Amino acid sequence: MTVFERADRPGGLLMYGIPNMKLDKQEVLLRRLNLMEREGIKFICNANVGDNVEPQIFLKEFSATVICTGATQPRNLPVEGRDLPGVHFAMEYLTANTKAVMAGKPEATRSTRATRMWS
């Protein structure tokens, strides 16, 4: 089995859509991903089908295909306060936060804009 992942790490919303305080990426998610790899699942990251992965590959190289997609374009709601400093789209913030934690830089999890709001 081969999983084509659009993000830089496998895991989808488990990796980038759930805050680290709610789901420990090292102890839970990475352990499971490593287990899946040992069982023979191949993960290809930074694979955006239709952009840097040709869709024809699925017809040529695989006997079955399952398509799982997720929305990456946030909805900018016209609500009061949306334009205030420190107000971010959830996935934008959660992805940056998780990348910082996974890189061993948890101090980088608060953006400059968010720090101004929380100070």
PEBELHU-V867731 format. One record per backbone hydrogen bond with DSSP energy under -1.0 kcal/mol. NH is the residue of the N-H (numbers start at 0). CO is the residue of the C=O. If there is no record, write none. Layout:
BEGIN
NH&CO ; NH&CO
END
This chain:
BEGIN
2&41 ; 4&43 ; 13&10 ; 15&11 ; 16&12 ; 21&18 ; 22&18 ; 27&23 ; 28&23 ; 29&24 ; 31&27 ; 32&28 ; 33&29 ; 34&30 ; 35&31 ; 36&32 ; 37&33 ; 38&34 ; 39&36 ; 40&35 ; 41&0 ; 43&2 ; 45&6 ; 46&4 ; 49&52 ; 50&47 ; 51&47 ; 52&47 ; 56&53 ; 57&54 ; 59&55 ; 60&56 ; 76&74 ; 78&76 ; 81&78 ; 83&80 ; 86&83 ; 92&88 ; 93&89 ; 94&90 ; 95&91 ; 96&92 ; 97&93 ; 98&94 ; 99&95 ; 100&96 ; 101&97 ; 102&98 ; 103&100 ; 104&99 ; 107&104 ; 108&105 ; 114&110 ; 115&111 ; 116&112 ; 117&113 ; 118&114
END
